[in-house]
Amino acid sequence: MAKNIQSLERAAAMLRLLAGGERRLGLSDIASSLGLAKGTAHGILRTLQAEGFVEQEAASGRYQLGAELLRLGNSYLDVHELRARALVWTDDLARSSGESVHLGVLHQRGVLIVHHVFRPDDSRQVLEVGAMQPLHSTALGKVLSAYDPVAHSEVLEVEREAFTPRTTTEPGDFETLLDTVRARGWAADLEETWEGVASVAAPIHDRRRMPVGAVAVTGAVERLRPDGELRPELVAAVRDCARAVSRDLGAGRF
């Protein structure tokens, strides 16, 4: 069994200490509470301060939790609020479309699936919550790349692998594709990531009208595009679902 890294354990203990009890603590208080030498405690605090996890009050020299922890905490809460607000709407979308529904967010230069509603039939299916999807080829990824400036930057920095002959990989072609996504308000993946699989996705916005995720319907290409064109009622249903979740997040009408 691998051993824990002592310095990380001490840093975590230090953050927990600062999170409870008094709002600000001095170096001596922190060191004595954790049973550390002052030099050791100061070195850890200096590293945490450089990363924004800890702040030092100039007047007293005391330490408190930093803004970076708040940002990370808000990110965690945002994902959970997004999922909670989307539960009913994604269930309805799966039921009305007869296909599986995925909710995705930007994470580590990819799309993290945070919610998955199974296709409403008796077929064998695998839960994909926690799975990662590429930004450049999936419908979820294209939507995020089109509307989220961070995702847009990241998708241009990664290698855009050609998963099938239909995958768009060239920068110029990909930018044109994103222009189309923004113009119509939704994205499609027509066997660009997996052979035989198609999906349609639309963006979800929060109360600041910032993109916080995307919702997609995914299924066999012959069901989503039976006559060579995507079913218009399916596209409309995905967009309606995204708008409904956005409204519940405080975004108003889109």
TABELSUL-V904944 format. One record per backbone hydrogen bond with DSSP energy under -1.0 kcal/mol. NH is the residue of the N-H (numbers start at 1). CO is the residue of the C=O. If there is no record, write none. Layout:
# TABELSUL-V904944
NH;CO  NH;CO
This chain:
# TABELSUL-V904944
9;5  10;6  11;7  12;8  13;9  14;10  15;11  16;12  17;13  18;14  19;15  25;63  30;26  31;27  32;28  33;29  34;30  36;31  41;37  42;38  43;39  44;40  45;41  46;42  47;43  48;44  49;45  50;46  51;47  52;49  53;48  54;48  55;64  57;62  61;57  63;25  64;55  66;53  68;52  71;67  72;68  73;69  74;70  75;71  76;72  77;73  78;74  79;75  80;76  81;77  82;78  83;79  84;80  85;81  86;82  87;83  90;86  91;87  92;88  93;89  94;90  95;91  96;92  97;93  98;94  100;218  101;117  102;216  103;115  104;214  105;112  107;110  111;133  112;105  113;131  114;103  115;103  117;101  121;119  130;113  131;128  133;111  142;138  143;139  144;140  145;141  146;142  147;143  148;144  152;148  153;149  154;150  155;151  156;152  158;154  161;159  163;161  167;164  174;170  175;171  176;172  177;173  178;174  179;175  180;176  181;177  182;178  183;179  184;180  185;181  187;201  189;199  191;197  197;194  198;219  199;189  200;217  201;187  202;215  204;213  206;210  209;206  212;204  213;204  214;104  215;202  216;102  217;200  218;100  219;198  221;196  223;220  224;220  225;221  228;225  231;224  235;231  236;232  237;233  238;234  239;235  240;236  241;237  242;238  243;239  244;240  245;241  246;242  247;243  248;244  249;245  250;247  251;246
